[in-house]
Amino acid sequence: MALSFEQALVVAQDLLQRYPQDPAALLEIARLLETPAGARGFLVIFLTGDWSVPNALIEILAQAPAPVPELLVKNLVMSTAMVLTHQRRDDEPAAQGSRETARRTHDLLVQLPHCQPEAQCMNQALTDHAGPYALFLQKWGYDEEQQQVMQAALARIRPPSTVSQNNSAVPTEP
């Protein structure tokens, strides 16, 4: 039986509380990530909470099927844009919450290079207003300033630079 998003939220909370005392929880997390609702629920609970990120969980996320990379990239840009939205409303506690979610998402994406194609597609939508994420961005109506901070957030998750023969940093292709 597939879980609803709401059920996945409850299951994710339980699994994260059980781990690391119950290593079998990691196997259940892997199964949860196999469904769109499960992946969404898990990532909402994980990225908005203050959970540890063991290497075993990174490995599970690195092997997780779609839509995990898409959800992580969307989460990065959305939480980054929401920082500005909350600041404009003078809601610093909410801005701080979005800032922390963006930081946690960034930290995961840096460790998950298989998410780079999704990040590149999102960046294309931000720069060219084309590609699979153009409608997503249009739907949410992000303004120019929000799109600029989204692009900056995506730029920070690119793989490390390579070093050329004269020892100057040469960025890898985006």
Secondary structure, 3 states (H helix, E strand, C coil): CCCCHHHHHHHHHHHHHHCCCCCHHHHHHHHHCCCHHHHHHHHHHHHHCCCCCCHHHHHHHHHCCCCHHHHHHHHHHHHHHHHHHHHHCCCHHHHHHHHHHHHHHHHHHHCCHHHHHHHHHHHHHHHHCCCCCHHHHHHHCCCHHHHHHHHHHHHCCCCCCEECCCCCEECCCC
